[in-house]
Amino acid sequence: MKNVFKWIFILIILGILFLIASAKFFTKETLPLEKADVIVVLGSPSQANGKASVMQRSRIDVGISLYEKGLANKILFTGGAAWNDLVEAETMKKYAIKQGIPASNILVETEASNTDENAAYSFEILKEEK
């Protein structure tokens, strides 16, 4: 019985040491954000009812937060109808407008069906905006 308590104690100490070490390892330092021309928000599938999915809302909300901090004057939502008939960028735009973002400050890329296409098609839109 004494050995059991000894091993439990050792395991608890090791667990605490692991948590301390991993906290240091997993915390990352980030550089301060700088003003940009546009905030690009990658799409994800919309809900079947046409509303923004949880994943979309979380991405849009981060983009809106950056916009409201003044880090860019425009937001580009990117994503076509990759997983259903709903164009992701359009769903995201509607949600952002409901959150108070002016439609005139929103760009949409509606053709991409994967991340590579998001980047390529968004790049073309951004070239036209300059």
C-alpha positions in Angstrom: 0.0 0.0 0.0 2.9 2.3 0.8 4.3 1.7 -2.7 1.0 2.6 -4.3 0.9 6.0 -2.6 4.6 6.6 -3.5 3.8 5.9 -7.2 0.7 8.1 -7.1 2.7 10.9 -5.6 5.4 10.5 -8.3 2.8 10.5 -11.0 1.2 13.7 -9.7 4.6 15.4 -9.5 5.4 14.3 -13.1 2.0 15.5 -14.2 2.5 18.9 -12.7 6.0 19.2 -14.3 4.5 18.2 -17.6 1.8 20.9 -17.4 4.4 23.5 -16.5 6.7 22.5 -19.3 3.9 22.2 -21.9 2.5 25.5 -20.9 5.8 27.1 -21.8 6.1 25.1 -25.0 2.6 25.6 -26.3 2.3 29.3 -25.6 3.4 31.3 -28.7 4.5 34.8 -29.0 2.8 36.7 -31.8 3.9 39.8 -33.6 1.7 42.9 -33.3 -0.8 43.2 -36.1 -0.3 45.9 -38.6 -2.8 47.7 -40.8 -3.5 45.9 -44.1 -5.3 46.6 -47.3 -7.9 43.9 -46.7 -8.9 41.2 -44.3 -9.3 37.8 -46.0 -11.8 35.4 -44.4 -11.7 31.9 -45.8 -15.0 30.1 -46.3 -16.5 27.0 -44.9 -19.8 25.3 -45.7 -23.0 27.1 -44.9 -25.9 25.4 -43.1 -28.5 23.8 -45.3 -31.0 26.5 -44.3 -28.7 29.2 -45.8 -27.4 30.6 -42.5 -23.8 30.9 -41.5 -22.5 27.7 -39.8 -20.7 27.8 -36.4 -17.3 27.6 -38.2 -18.3 30.4 -40.6 -19.5 32.6 -37.7 -16.3 32.1 -35.8 -14.2 33.1 -38.8 -16.4 36.0 -39.7 -16.4 37.2 -36.1 -12.6 37.3 -36.1 -12.6 39.2 -39.4 -15.1 41.7 -38.0 -13.0 42.1 -34.8 -9.9 42.9 -36.9 -12.0 45.3 -39.0 -13.4 47.1 -36.0 -9.9 47.5 -34.6 -9.1 49.4 -37.8 -6.7 46.9 -39.2 -8.2 47.2 -42.7 -11.0 49.1 -44.4 -12.4 46.1 -46.3 -13.1 42.4 -45.7 -12.9 39.8 -48.4 -15.0 36.7 -47.9 -13.9 33.8 -50.1 -15.6 30.6 -51.0 -17.9 29.1 -53.6 -20.5 26.4 -53.3 -18.0 23.7 -52.5 -20.0 21.3 -50.2 -23.6 22.3 -51.0 -25.5 24.6 -53.3 -24.9 27.7 -51.1 -22.1 30.1 -52.0 -20.1 30.4 -48.8 -18.9 34.0 -49.4 -22.5 35.2 -49.9 -23.7 33.6 -46.7 -20.7 35.2 -44.9 -21.4 38.6 -46.4 -25.0 38.5 -45.2 -24.0 37.6 -41.7 -21.4 40.4 -41.6 -23.9 43.0 -42.9 -26.2 41.9 -40.1 -23.4 42.5 -37.6 -23.1 46.1 -38.9 -20.4 45.9 -41.5 -21.3 48.2 -44.5 -21.8 46.3 -47.7 -19.6 48.8 -49.5 -16.6 47.5 -47.4 -17.2 43.9 -48.2 -15.7 42.0 -51.2 -16.7 38.5 -52.2 -14.9 35.7 -54.1 -17.6 33.2 -55.0 -15.9 30.6 -57.2 -13.3 28.8 -55.0 -13.9 25.2 -53.9 -10.7 24.7 -52.0 -8.0 26.7 -50.2 -5.6 26.9 -53.2 -8.4 28.4 -55.2 -9.3 30.7 -52.3 -5.8 32.1 -52.5 -5.6 32.3 -56.3 -9.1 33.9 -56.9 -8.7 36.3 -53.9 -5.3 37.4 -55.3 -7.0 38.3 -58.6 -9.7 40.3 -56.8 -7.1 42.1 -54.7 -5.1 43.0 -57.8 -8.2 44.7 -59.3 -8.8 46.6 -56.0 -5.4 48.2 -56.0 
